[in-house]
Amino acid sequence: MTNFPKALKRYLPILTWSRDYNRDAFISDAVAAVIVTIMLIPQSLAYALLAGLPAEMGLYASILPLVAYAVFGTSRALAVGPVAVVSLMTAAAIGNLGLTDAASVALAAGTLAFMSGALLTVMGVMRLGFLANFLSHPVIAGFITASGLLIATSQLKHIFGVETHGHTLPQILGSLLSHLGDVSLPTLVIGVSTTAFLFWVRKGLKPMLLGFGLKPRLADLGAKAGPVAAVAVTTLAVWGLGLQNWGVKIVGAVPQGLPPLTMPSFSPSLWSDLFVSAVLISVIGFVESVSVAQTLAAKKRQRIEPDQELIGLGTSNIAAAVTGGYPVTGGFARSVVNFDAGAETPAAGAFTAIGILLAALLLTPLLYFLPKATLAATIIVAVLSLVDFSLLKRAWGYSKVDFAAVAATILLTLGFGVEIGVSAGVLISIALHLYATSRPHVAEVGLVPNSQHFRNIHRHAVETLPHVVTLRVDESLYFANARFLEDYVSARVVCDEPLSDVILMFSAVNEVDLSALESLEALNLKLKDMGIRLHLSEVKGPVMDRLKRSHFLADLTGHVYLSQYDAWIALKG
């Protein structure tokens, strides 16, 4: 019972930060919430469009999930809601189901959010946050770059006002080219002008407002309101000029009121169809979210708990599922805006939810004439910041293996779709880890003169003993690399020099699994038959404890030395 309050605080971080909540924090959070709300309204509508869902589902996914994260999340600045990559993955997952009924599509989206939320929450309770470390950052960056390009391309149909199909870059471009004769000129004017305006807003509006004498915070608020201005102006233009009658597609009726209470489907067949997508969305969403959260936390010397972040994101997705939303995660752009606007606690997210709720209650009738081209322009400008092909150049210069992994992820995502791309990214990350550790770096070392330090004989001027070979193993030993070390040592001792001893320096070995133990036993016997003794040095405590539970030390032909220098002195002769 004494640990109950501590456990409660672990699962409910709000109990920790709310104790010191004060008026200054409230003002900072409220100001940040106003700025993020202004940014989030058009983004929520746009990302729902990207996911192939009704616009209001974007608003619904930006209300209760933010409150859930404020209760269960640990980041002071992370802003949860619909994001581009997860929206694209949602569209791909639901598109594979072949649904045509709007109610069935919405139900599938809610079910996907519930499945993702349940997976994330269970992973958090089981403390599985470390699994995200198995994803290579360059591979994830490559996937996000490809997804950004894919998302931007997919929105060109709304800019041109044509119908296209496909979920891969060749399909989208091919379909777009075949329909160029159907381009709607009024739609094109709205789409291109809005895109150009939003690009200018990102770079030029704030400096202009500062030049007019506005204070930095007001200038920043004005710049963030750029998309809202685009929405207002283009909506008025469509309404005033009747452009919907000239082929400009509009959002149409958006239900006004509170988010509905909904239930996910528990159909085994639907769960089976969505399971892989739910896993991939959970993994990518968590990696993207925790990366942003850790980056922002470090700037204020704060820390987050990855395992609790899983629970925070999990409960946010469950909240989205039961209030008419779809999968959500922490967004990079809005989190940075939230941080820069001065958010002090997760309460800023809850205040943002109130702002979005008011928009759903009061503003949705005003969105009837909102052109889809404006939302498409909002998406394009937002996601192109994710595209970073300089990553390929950096990877090529640093590591050809990483370059191959990044390039493969980008090409597979663009050529075969997001699900295959992200699946390939996960597999490539694991394959890279296995490849890197299956061929551990092994250095032959010698004594640095006038010291007790040992260094690589090919990099430093060191002393060696003609009858002794010392090999420093720079990796833990497990099933994937055990045979490599055995073969390496066997090849090294086959030489013209009369060797009597081999020392394996284990200063960098943190683990020896059963496969590696069996390989060491085989190596010991092989060297014994050759008249060579096998020794170990600088074995770490946990590794030594495990070796003591086997027969290896009893059968070892040599000794285990506390330090490599002790071994050198003992075998110097």
C-alpha positions as a Python dict, from the first residue, in 0.01 Angstrom:
ca = {
    (1, 'M'): (0, 0, 0),
    (2, 'T'): (292, 236, 64),
    (3, 'N'): (380, 234, -308),
    (4, 'F'): (25, 309, -423),
    (5, 'P'): (61, 692, -436),
    (6, 'K'): (390, 657, -622),
    (7, 'A'): (234, 420, -877),
    (8, 'L'): (-64, 652, -913),
    (9, 'K'): (166, 945, -991),
    (10, 'R'): (350, 734, -1245),
    (11, 'Y'): (32, 657, -1438),
    (12, 'L'): (-123, 1002, -1377),
    (13, 'P'): (150, 1265, -1434),
    (14, 'I'): (-114, 1536, -1394),
    (15, 'L'): (-94, 1473, -1017),
    (16, 'T'): (270, 1587, -1028),
    (17, 'W'): (266, 1902, -1241),
    (18, 'S'): (-74, 2028, -1121),
    (19, 'R'): (51, 2066, -760),
    (20, 'D'): (262, 2368, -857),
    (21, 'Y'): (22, 2511, -1112),
    (22, 'N'): (-14, 2887, -1071),
    (23, 'R'): (-145, 3201, -1237),
    (24, 'D'): (169, 3259, -1446),
    (25, 'A'): (158, 2904, -1583),
    (26, 'F'): (-213, 2947, -1659),
    (27, 'I'): (-150, 3265, -1860),
    (28, 'S'): (138, 3105, -2054),
    (29, 'D'): (-67, 2793, -2129),
    (30, 'A'): (-372, 2997, -2231),
    (31, 'V'): (-171, 3214, -2475),
    (32, 'A'): (-7, 2904, -2625),
    (33, 'A'): (-349, 2739, -2657),
    (34, 'V'): (-488, 3036, -2852),
    (35, 'I'): (-201, 3023, -3101),
    (36, 'V'): (-216, 2643, -3142),
    (37, 'T'): (-596, 2652, -3177),
    (38, 'I'): (-571, 2901, -3462),
    (39, 'M'): (-317, 2674, -3630),
    (40, 'L'): (-500, 2350, -3555),
    (41, 'I'): (-847, 2435, -3690),
    (42, 'P'): (-751, 2441, -4061),
    (43, 'Q'): (-495, 2162, -4008),
    (44, 'S'): (-752, 1932, -3846),
    (45, 'L'): (-993, 1981, -4136),
    (46, 'A'): (-715, 1933, -4390),
    (47, 'Y'): (-575, 1615, -4235),
    (48, 'A'): (-920, 1459, -4217),
    (49, 'L'): (-947, 1529, -4590),
    (50, 'L'): (-609, 1363, -4639),
    (51, 'A'): (-728, 1058, -4447),
    (52, 'G'): (-1030, 1034, -4676),
    (53, 'L'): (-1269, 1117, -4392),
    (54, 'P'): (-1535, 1382, -4332),
    (55, 'A'): (-1382, 1716, -4228),
    (56, 'E'): (-1550, 1718, -3887),
    (57, 'M'): (-1361, 1403, -3783),
    (58, 'G'): (-1044, 1611, -3783),
    (59, 'L'): (-1201, 1849, -3532),
    (60, 'Y'): (-1332, 1562, -3319),
    (61, 'A'): (-983, 1407, -3313),
    (62, 'S'): (-849, 1735, -3173),
    (63, 'I'): (-1070, 1765, -2865),
    (64, 'L'): (-1088, 1479, -2614),
    (65, 'P'): (-751, 1325, -2720),
    (66, 'L'): (-579, 1648, -2610),
    (67, 'V'): (-750, 1627, -2271),
    (68, 'A'): (-649, 1261, -2233),
    (69, 'Y'): (-286, 1345, -2309),
    (70, 'A'): (-293, 1631, -2056),
    (71, 'V'): (-389, 1374, -1791),
    (72, 'F'): (-163, 1084, -1890),
    (73, 'G'): (126, 1241, -2091),
    (74, 'T'): (462, 1354, -1954),
    (75, 'S'): (571, 1615, -2210),
    (76, 'R'): (505, 1977, -2115),
    (77, 'A'): (493, 2092, -2480),
    (78, 'L'): (376, 1803, -2699),
    (79, 'A'): (58, 1887, -2892),
    (80, 'V'): (-143, 1577, -2984),
    (81, 'G'): (-384, 1555, -3276),
    (82, 'P'): (-413, 1449, -3640),
    (83, 'V'): (-81, 1456, -3828),
    (84, 'A'): (5, 1417, -4193),
    (85, 'V'): (190, 1085, -4191),
    (86, 'V'): (-62, 905, -3968),
    (87, 'S'): (-349, 1050, -4174),
    (88, 'L'): (-190, 914, -4490),
    (89, 'M'): (-142, 573, -4326),
    (90, 'T'): (-505, 581, -4211),
    (91, 'A'): (-617, 653, -4567),
    (92, 'A'): (-409, 361, -4697),
    (93, 'A'): (-538, 123, -4429),
    (94, 'I'): (-904, 207, -4490),
    (95, 'G'): (-853, 217, -4866),
    (96, 'N'): (-745, -147, -4857),
    (97, 'L'): (-1085, -243, -4712),
    (98, 'G'): (-1274, -137, -5024),
    (99, 'L'): (-1549, 41, -4826),
    (100, 'T'): (-1785, 279, -5006),
    (101, 'D'): (-2036, 367, -4733),
    (102, 'A'): (-1938, 681, -4536),
    (103, 'A'): (-2062, 535, -4206),
    (104, 'S'): (-1853, 220, -4257),
    (105, 'V'): (-1546, 428, -4338),
    (106, 'A'): (-1591, 637, -4021),
    (107, 'L'): (-1643, 321, -3814),
    (108, 'A'): (-1325, 168, -3957),
    (109, 'A'): (-1130, 485, -3876),
    (110, 'G'): (-1258, 485, -3518),
    (111, 'T'): (-1178, 115, -3483),
    (112, 'L'): (-827, 176, -3612),
    (113, 'A'): (-780, 449, -3349),
    (114, 'F'): (-910, 217, -3077),
    (115, 'M'): (-680, -68, -3182),
    (116, 'S'): (-380, 164, -3196),
    (117, 'G'): (-471, 310, -2857),
    (118, 'A'): (-509, -33, -2700),
    (119, 'L'): (-173, -148, -2842),
    (120, 'L'): (9, 164, -2720),
    (121, 'T'): (-148, 148, -2374),
    (122, 'V'): (-61, -221, -2327),
    (123, 'M'): (296, -152, -2444),
    (124, 'G'): (320, 131, -2191),
    (125, 'V'): (193, -78, -1901),
    (126, 'M'): (441, -352, -1999),
    (127, 'R'): (722, -91, -2025),
    (128, 'L'): (802, -168, -2387),
    (129, 'G'): (903, 184, -2486),
    (130, 'F'): (1257, 60, -2552),
    (131, 'L'): (1131, -117, -2866),
    (132, 'A'): (1134, 216, -3048),
    (133, 'N'): (1515, 207, -3023),
    (134, 'F'): (1520, -74, -3278),
    (135, 'L'): (1405, 165, -3549),
    (136, 'S'): (1694, 326, -3730),
    (137, 'H'): (1658, 705, -3726),
    (138, 'P'): (1784, 745, -4086),
    (139, 'V'): (1527, 489, -4202),
    (140, 'I'): (1246, 669, -4020),
    (141, 'A'): (1365, 1002, -4162),
    (142, 'G'): (1366, 845, -4510),
    (143, 'F'): (1011, 718, -4460),
    (144, 'I'): (890, 1060, -4343),
    (145, 'T'): (1058, 1230, -4641),
    (146, 'A'): (892, 990, -4885),
    (147, 'S'): (558, 1025, -4706),
    (148, 'G'): (580, 1405, -4724),
    (149, 'L'): (639, 1389, -5099),
    (150, 'L'): (360, 1134, -5141),
    (151, 'I'): (117, 1346, -4937),
    (152, 'A'): (197, 1664, -5130),
    (153, 'T'): (153, 1483, -5461),
    (154, 'S'): (-175, 1327, -5352),
    (155, 'Q'): (-318, 1675, -5284),
    (156, 'L'): (-251, 1804, -5634),
    (157, 'K'): (-587, 1661, -5745),
    (158, 'H'): (-760, 1914, -5519),
    (159, 'I'): (-536, 2195, -5646),
    (160, 'F'): (-623, 2109, -6008),
    (161, 'G'): (-983, 2015, -5932),
    (162, 'V'): (-966, 1671, -6094),
    (163, 'E'): (-1040, 1315, -5986),
    (164, 'T'): (-741, 1084, -5944),
    (165, 'H'): (-675, 751, -5780),
    (166, 'G'): (-383, 551, -5642),
    (167, 'H'): (-170, 533, -5328),
    (168, 'T'): (178, 527, -5486),
    (169, 'L'): (372, 802, -5662),
    (170, 'P'): (356, 640, -6011),
    (171, 'Q'): (-18, 576, -5974),
    (172, 'I'): (-94, 930, -5853),
    (173, 'L'): (119, 1101, -6119),
    (174, 'G'): (-15, 875, -6396),
    (175, 'S'): (-373, 941, -6293),
    (176, 'L'): (-309, 1314, -6262),
    (177, 'L'): (-155, 1338, -6609),
    (178, 'S'): (-444, 1147, -6766),
    (179, 'H'): (-694, 1400, -6621),
    (180, 'L'): (-511, 1725, -6700),
    (181, 'G'): (-771, 1801, -6963),
    (182, 'D'): (-1035, 1822, -6690),
    (183, 'V'): (-858, 2092, -6485),
    (184, 'S'): (-1093, 2343, -6321),
    (185, 'L'): (-950, 2691, -6379),
    (186, 'P'): (-1121, 2858, -6079),
    (187, 'T'): (-1002, 2572, -5855),
    (188, 'L'): (-648, 2604, -5993),
    (189, 'V'): (-644, 2978, -5924),
    (190, 'I'): (-760, 2923, -5565),
    (191, 'G'): (-517, 2635, -5506),
    (192, 'V'): (-207, 2797, -5653),
    (193, 'S'): (-269, 3141, -5500),
    (194, 'T'): (-342, 2991, -5155),
    (195, 'T'): (-30, 2773, -5171),
    (196, 'A'): (185, 3072, -5270),
    (197, 'F'): (29, 3285, -4993),
    (198, 'L'): (89, 3019, -4727),
    (199, 'F'): (451, 2975, -4832),
    (200, 'W'): (496, 3351, -4804),
    (201, 'V'): (324, 3356, -4464),
    (202, 'R'): (574, 3104, -4325),
    (203, 'K'): (872, 3324, -4412),
    (204, 'G'): (759, 3678, -4478),
    (205, 'L'): (454, 3772, -4272),
    (206, 'K'): (615, 3785, -3928),
    (207, 'P'): (907, 4010, -4038),
    (208, 'M'): (654, 4238, -4211),
    (209, 'L'): (439, 4263, -3898),
    (210, 'L'): (747, 4333, -3687),
    (211, 'G'): (836, 4606, -3935),
    (212, 'F'): (495, 4763, -3873),
    (213, 'G'): (585, 4786, -3504),
    (214, 'L'): (393, 4489, -3363),
    (215, 'K'): (533, 4316, -3060),
    (216, 'P'): (701, 3978, -3130),
    (217, 'R'): (424, 3772, -2968),
    (218, 'L'): (149, 3952, -3161),
    (219, 'A'): (351, 3922, -3482),
    (220, 'D'): (392, 3551, -3419),
    (221, 'L'): (19, 3515, -3355),
    (222, 'G'): (-52, 3699, -3679),
    (223, 'A'): (180, 3470, -3873),
    (224, 'K'): (19, 3160, -3725),
    (225, 'A'): (-322, 3300, -3824),
    (226, 'G'): (-217, 3298, -4191),
    (227, 'P'): (-393, 2969, -4272),
    (228, 'V'): (-708, 3093, -4098),
    (229, 'A'): (-698, 3405, -4314),
    (230, 'A'): (-663, 3188, -4624),
    (231, 'V'): (-962, 2982, -4514),
    (232, 'A'): (-1172, 3293, -4450),
    (233, 'V'): (-1083, 3474, -4774),
    (234, 'T'): (-1128, 3174, -5005),
    (235, 'T'): (-1451, 3070, -4833),
    (236, 'L'): (-1592, 3422, -4880),
    (237, 'A'): (-1476, 3422, -5243),
    (238, 'V'): (-1654, 3094, -5319),
    (239, 'W'): (-1970, 3212, -5140),
    (240, 'G'): (-1972, 3559, -5292),
    (241, 'L'): (-1893, 3455, -5649),
    (242, 'G'): (-2084, 3128, -5649),
    (243, 'L'): (-1769, 2941, -5755),
    (244, 'Q'): (-1918, 2609, -5643),
    (245, 'N'): (-2128, 2633, -5957),
    (246, 'W'): (-1808, 2668, -6164),
    (247, 'G'): (-1660, 2339, -6054),
    (248, 'V'): (-1490, 2442, -5729),
    (249, 'K'): (-1535, 2155, -5484),
    (250, 'I'): (-1630, 2264, -5133),
    (251, 'V'): (-1634, 2098, -4792),
    (252, 'G'): (-2012, 2123, -4767),
    (253, 'A'): (-2219, 2073, -4455),
    (254, 'V'): (-2011, 2013, -4141),
    (255, 'P'): (-2220, 1891, -3844),
    (256, 'Q'): (-2246, 2148, -3567),
    (257, 'G'): (-2225, 2042, -3205),
    (258, 'L'): (-2037, 1829, -2957),
    (259, 'P'): (-1834, 1529, -3077),
    (260, 'P'): (-2060, 1223, -3087),
    (261, 'L'): (-2010, 930, -2853),
    (262, 'T'): (-1909, 639, -3075),
    (263, 'M'): (-1809, 278, -3027),
    (264, 'P'): (-1544, 95, -3230),
    (265, 'S'): (-1633, -222, -3412),
    (266, 'F'): (-1533, -548, -3249),
    (267, 'S'): (-1576, -752, -3568),
    (268, 'P'): (-1297, -1016, -3578),
    (269, 'S'): (-1270, -983, -3957),
    (270, 'L'): (-1228, -604, -3941),
    (271, 'W'): (-973, -632, -3662),
    (272, 'S'): (-785, -889, -3865),
    (273, 'D'): (-783, -660, -4170),
    (274, 'L'): (-667, -358, -3970),
    (275, 'F'): (-422, -524, -3728),
    (276, 'V'): (-101, -473, -3929),
    (277, 'S'): (-199, -113, -4007),
    (278, 'A'): (-273, -49, -3639),
    (279, 'V'): (71, -183, -3539),
    (280, 'L'): (249, 29, -3800),
    (281, 'I'): (53, 344, -3711),
    (282, 'S'): (128, 283, -3342),
    (283, 'V'): (500, 238, -3402),
    (284, 'I'): (545, 533, -3638),
    (285, 'G'): (320, 755, -3430),
    (286, 'F'): (509, 675, -3111),
    (287, 'V'): (853, 723, -3268),
    (288, 'E'): (754, 1057, -3421),
    (289, 'S'): (587, 1174, -3100),
    (290, 'V'): (858, 1069, -2854),
    (291, 'S'): (1131, 1219, -3075),
    (292, 'V'): (957, 1556, -3073),
    (293, 'A'): (882, 1534, -2699),
    (294, 'Q'): (1243, 1449, -2609),
    (295, 'T'): (1381, 1729, -2827),
    (296, 'L'): (1157, 1993, -2672),
    (297, 'A'): (1205, 1860, -2317),
    (298, 'A'): (1583, 1880, -2352),
    (299, 'K'): (1562, 2253, -2432),
    (300, 'K'): (1421, 2317, -2084),
    (301, 'R'): (1625, 2049, -1910),
    (302, 'Q'): (1314, 1843, -1854),
    (303, 'R'): (1266, 1476, -1921),
    (304, 'I'): (988, 1255, -2043),
    (305, 'E'): (907, 892, -1965),
    (306, 'P'): (882, 692, -2290),
    (307, 'D'): (678, 416, -2126),
    (308, 'Q'): (429, 668, -1989),
    (309, 'E'): (425, 841, -2328),
    (310, 'L'): (295, 515, -2471),
    (311, 'I'): (9, 530, -2222),
    (312, 'G'): (-52, 899, -2295),
    (313, 'L'): (-73, 837, -2670),
    (314, 'G'): (-271, 519, -2616),
    (315, 'T'): (-539, 689, -2408),
    (316, 'S'): (-547, 977, -2658),
    (317, 'N'): (-625, 734, -2939),
    (318, 'I'): (-890, 556, -2733),
    (319, 'A'): (-1042, 898, -2660),
    (320, 'A'): (-1044, 969, -3034),
    (321, 'A'): (-1214, 636, -3102),
    (322, 'V'): (-1503, 702, -2865),
    (323, 'T'): (-1563, 1061, -2982),
    (324, 'G'): (-1584, 1021, -3358),
    (325, 'G'): (-1216, 1073, -3435),
    (326, 'Y'): (-934, 874, -3595),
    (327, 'P'): (-570, 792, -3503),
    (328, 'V'): (-367, 1077, -3353),
    (329, 'T'): (-14, 1136, -3232),
    (330, 'G'): (217, 1420, -3131),
    (331, 'G'): (270, 1660, -3421),
    (332, 'F'): (608, 1819, -3487),
    (333, 'A'): (492, 2156, -3622),
    (334, 'R'): (219, 2225, -3368),
    (335, 'S'): (437, 2102, -3078),
    (336, 'V'): (714, 2345, -3177),
    (337, 'V'): (455, 2623, -3202),
    (338, 'N'): (318, 2523, -2861),
    (339, 'F'): (669, 2531, -2715),
    (340, 'D'): (764, 2862, -2877),
    (341, 'A'): (435, 3017, -2765),
    (342, 'G'): (534, 2952, -2405),
    (343, 'A'): (336, 2643, -2299),
    (344, 'E'): (442, 2552, -1946),
    (345, 'T'): (235, 2239, -1877),
    (346, 'P'): (17, 1983, -2057),
    (347, 'A'): (-280, 2200, -1955),
    (348, 'A'): (-210, 2400, -2272),
    (349, 'G'): (-338, 2099, -2466),
    (350, 'A'): (-657, 2089, -2262),
    (351, 'F'): (-713, 2462, -2326),
    (352, 'T'): (-654, 2400, -2697),
    (353, 'A'): (-922, 2130, -2683),
    (354, 'I'): (-1165, 2390, -2545),
    (355, 'G'): (-1083, 2619, -2838),
    (356, 'I'): (-1144, 2341, -3092),
    (357, 'L'): (-1466, 2248, -2910),
    (358, 'L'): (-1592, 2606, -2941),
    (359, 'A'): (-1505, 2595, -3311),
    (360, 'A'): (-1706, 2273, -3351),
    (361, 'L'): (-2000, 2431, -3166),
    (362, 'L'): (-2001, 2773, -3328),
    (363, 'L'): (-1798, 2792, -3649),
    (364, 'T'): (-1882, 2482, -3854),
    (365, 'P'): (-2172, 2646, -4045),
    (366, 'L'): (-1918, 2900, -4176),
    (367, 'L'): (-1715, 2619, -4334),
    (368, 'Y'): (-1981, 2512, -4584),
    (369, 'F'): (-1826, 2704, -4876),
    (370, 'L'): (-1464, 2627, -4777),
    (371, 'P'): (-1290, 2505, -5096),
    (372, 'K'): (-1107, 2175, -5071),
    (373, 'A'): (-824, 2336, -5269),
    (374, 'T'): (-753, 2561, -4967),
    (375, 'L'): (-723, 2261, -4737),
    (376, 'A'): (-501, 2087, -4992),
    (377, 'A'): (-276, 2393, -5002),
    (378, 'T'): (-257, 2386, -4620),
    (379, 'I'): (-145, 2022, -4631),
    (380, 'I'): (110, 2077, -4908),
    (381, 'V'): (278, 2369, -4731),
    (382, 'A'): (282, 2179, -4400),
    (383, 'V'): (424, 1850, -4531),
    (384, 'L'): (688, 1985, -4766),
    (385, 'S'): (884, 2086, -4456),
    (386, 'L'): (914, 1712, -4387),
    (387, 'V'): (1087, 1646, -4719),
    (388, 'D'): (1464, 1638, -4672),
    (389, 'F'): (1658, 1481, -4957),
    (390, 'S'): (1983, 1619, -4812),
    (391, 'L'): (1956, 1315, -4585),
    (392, 'L'): (2066, 1101, -4880),
    (393, 'K'): (2378, 1311, -4933),
    (394, 'R'): (2470, 1298, -4564),
    (395, 'A'): (2412, 923, -4549),
    (396, 'W'): (2621, 863, -4863),
    (397, 'G'): (2912, 1058, -4718),
    (398, 'Y'): (2892, 892, -4378),
    (399, 'S'): (2784, 531, -4434),
    (400, 'K'): (2700, 348, -4756),
    (401, 'V'): (2496, 95, -4557),
    (402, 'D'): (2279, 370, -4407),
    (403, 'F'): (2247, 530, -4751),
    (404, 'A'): (2123, 202, -4899),
    (405, 'A'): (1869, 167, -4617),
    (406, 'V'): (1740, 524, -4652),
    (407, 'A'): (1723, 504, -5032),
    (408, 'A'): (1542, 169, -5020),
    (409, 'T'): (1287, 303, -4771),
    (410, 'I'): (1219, 613, -4982),
    (411, 'L'): (1188, 419, -5308),
    (412, 'L'): (966, 148, -5157),
    (413, 'T'): (737, 405, -4994),
    (414, 'L'): (702, 606, -5315),
    (415, 'G'): (672, 302, -5540),
    (416, 'F'): (457, 68, -5335),
    (417, 'G'): (277, 281, -5073),
    (418, 'V'): (316, 377, -4710),
    (419, 'E'): (238, 40, -4554),
    (420, 'I'): (498, -147, -4756),
    (421, 'G'): (737, 145, -4709),
    (422, 'V'): (707, 154, -4331),
    (423, 'S'): (710, -227, -4306),
    (424, 'A'): (1026, -229, -4512),
    (425, 'G'): (1168, 47, -4292),
    (426, 'V'): (1109, -160, -3977),
    (427, 'L'): (1262, -471, -4135),
    (428, 'I'): (1556, -273, -4271),
    (429, 'S'): (1618, -121, -3925),
    (430, 'I'): (1627, -467, -3770),
    (431, 'A'): (1842, -601, -4055),
    (432, 'L'): (2088, -311, -4012),
    (433, 'H'): (2118, -389, -3641),
    (434, 'L'): (2174, -758, -3706),
    (435, 'Y'): (2424, -686, -3983),
    (436, 'A'): (2621, -437, -3773),
    (437, 'T'): (2639, -666, -3471),
    (438, 'S'): (2692, -988, -3670),
    (439, 'R'): (3037, -865, -3774),
    (440, 'P'): (3173, -711, -3454),
    (441, 'H'): (3485, -502, -3464),
    (442, 'V'): (3778, -706, -3333),
    (443, 'A'): (4110, -528, -3287),
    (444, 'E'): (4448, -684, -3221),
    (445, 'V'): (4603, -471, -2948),
    (446, 'G'): (4943, -410, -2793),
    (447, 'L'): (5085, -218, -2498),
    (448, 'V'): (5139, 157, -2534),
    (449, 'P'): (5500, 218, -2418),
    (450, 'N'): (5542, 350, -2063),
    (451, 'S'): (5176, 293, -1980),
    (452, 'Q'): (4923, 24, -1892),
    (453, 'H'): (4699, 102, -2189),
    (454, 'F'): (4641, -119, -2491),
    (455, 'R'): (4560, 6, -2841),
    (456, 'N'): (4512, -123, -3196),
    (457, 'I'): (4844, -237, -3341),
    (458, 'H'): (4749, -96, -3684),
    (459, 'R'): (4678, 254, -3548),
    (460, 'H'): (4941, 306, -3281),
    (461, 'A'): (5307, 234, -3209),
    (462, 'V'): (5270, -37, -2946),
    (463, 'E'): (5466, -326, -2798),
    (464, 'T'): (5360, -685, -2871),
    (465, 'L'): (5468, -1028, -2753),
    (466, 'P'): (5563, -1263, -3039),
    (467, 'H'): (5403, -1568, -2876),
    (468, 'V'): (5084, -1392, -2754),
    (469, 'V'): (4788, -1255, -2955),
    (470, 'T'): (4552, -1017, -2776),
    (471, 'L'): (4219, -948, -2943),
    (472, 'R'): (3983, -681, -2811),
    (473, 'V'): (3620, -771, -2885),
    (474, 'D'): (3415, -452, -2929),
    (475, 'E'): (3065, -599, -2919),
    (476, 'S'): (2846, -818, -2703),
    (477, 'L'): (2844, -1180, -2815),
    (478, 'Y'): (2519, -1345, -2916),
    (479, 'F'): (2383, -1594, -3167),
    (480, 'A'): (2431, -1367, -3471),
    (481, 'N'): (2803, -1301, -3423),
    (482, 'A'): (2934, -1591, -3213),
    (483, 'R'): (3056, -1791, -3513),
    (484, 'F'): (3220, -1480, -3661),
    (485, 'L'): (3449, -1444, -3358),
    (486, 'E'): (3530, -1814, -3361),
    (487, 'D'): (3627, -1801, -3729),
    (488, 'Y'): (3822, -1476, -3680),
    (489, 'V'): (4037, -1620, -3401),
    (490, 'S'): (4090, -1946, -3589),
    (491, 'A'): (4210, -1757, -3896),
    (492, 'R'): (4443, -1537, -3690),
    (493, 'V'): (4626, -1820, -3513),
    (494, 'V'): (4707, -1995, -3841),
    (495, 'C'): (5041, -1824, -3904),
    (496, 'D'): (5414, -1889, -3918),
    (497, 'E'): (5476, -1750, -3569),
    (498, 'P'): (5485, -2004, -3281),
    (499, 'L'): (5191, -1888, -3070),
    (500, 'S'): (5133, -2015, -2718),
    (501, 'D'): (4853, -1789, -2589),
    (502, 'V'): (4545, -1603, -2710),
    (503, 'I'): (4382, -1338, -2490),
    (504, 'L'): (4028, -1218, -2555),
    (505, 'M'): (3992, -871, -2407),
    (506, 'F'): (3625, -843, -2300),
    (507, 'S'): (3619, -478, -2184),
    (508, 'A'): (3339, -395, -2433),
    (509, 'V'): (3141, -719, -2395),
    (510, 'N'): (2819, -667, -2200),
    (511, 'E'): (2646, -995, -2283),
    (512, 'V'): (2737, -1354, -2375),
    (513, 'D'): (2434, -1562, -2469),
    (514, 'L'): (2415, -1943, -2484),
    (515, 'S'): (2508, -1960, -2853),
    (516, 'A'): (2814, -1744, -2789),
    (517, 'L'): (2906, -1959, -2487),
    (518, 'E'): (2897, -2272, -2699),
    (519, 'S'): (3114, -2101, -2959),
    (520, 'L'): (3368, -2000, -2691),
    (521, 'E'): (3374, -2359, -2567),
    (522, 'A'): (3439, -2484, -2921),
    (523, 'L'): (3714, -2224, -2967),
    (524, 'N'): (3877, -2329, -2639),
    (525, 'L'): (3888, -2694, -2752),
    (526, 'K'): (4016, -2603, -3099),
    (527, 'L'): (4301, -2394, -2957),
    (528, 'K'): (4380, -2666, -2702),
    (529, 'D'): (4429, -2914, -2986),
    (530, 'M'): (4671, -2664, -3142),
    (531, 'G'): (4866, -2628, -2818),
    (532, 'I'): (4744, -2275, -2757),
    (533, 'R'): (4595, -2155, -2429),
    (534, 'L'): (4288, -1929, -2428),
    (535, 'H'): (4264, -1647, -2171),
    (536, 'L'): (4009, -1376, -2094),
    (537, 'S'): (4073, -1031, -1951),
    (538, 'E'): (3864, -742, -1817),
    (539, 'V'): (3544, -947, -1802),
    (540, 'K'): (3255, -745, -1664),
    (541, 'G'): (3078, -859, -1349),
    (542, 'P'): (2741, -960, -1501),
    (543, 'V'): (2918, -1152, -1780),
    (544, 'M'): (3144, -1325, -1526),
    (545, 'D'): (2843, -1421, -1313),
    (546, 'R'): (2683, -1591, -1610),
    (547, 'L'): (3005, -1769, -1714),
    (548, 'K'): (3039, -1906, -1360),
    (549, 'R'): (2707, -2084, -1404),
    (550, 'S'): (2857, -2294, -1686),
    (551, 'H'): (3147, -2541, -1721),
    (552, 'F'): (3339, -2302, -1945),
    (553, 'L'): (3565, -2154, -1676),
    (554, 'A'): (3649, -2497, -1538),
    (555, 'D'): (3746, -2620, -1885),
    (556, 'L'): (3929, -2302, -1986),
    (557, 'T'): (4291, -2381, -2075),
    (558, 'G'): (4412, -2041, -1959),
    (559, 'H'): (4312, -1786, -1695),
    (560, 'V'): (4073, -1496, -1645),
    (561, 'Y'): (4270, -1178, -1566),
    (562, 'L'): (4132, -873, -1392),
    (563, 'S'): (4308, -639, -1634),
    (564, 'Q'): (4480, -673, -1968),
    (565, 'Y'): (4802, -541, -1811),
    (566, 'D'): (4794, -821, -1556),
    (567, 'A'): (4766, -1070, -1842),
    (568, 'W'): (5057, -901, -2022),
    (569, 'I'): (5283, -924, -1715),
    (570, 'A'): (5185, -1286, -1643),
    (571, 'L'): (5247, -1407, -2000),
    (572, 'K'): (5549, -1191, -2078),
    (573, 'G'): (5770, -1479, -1974),
}
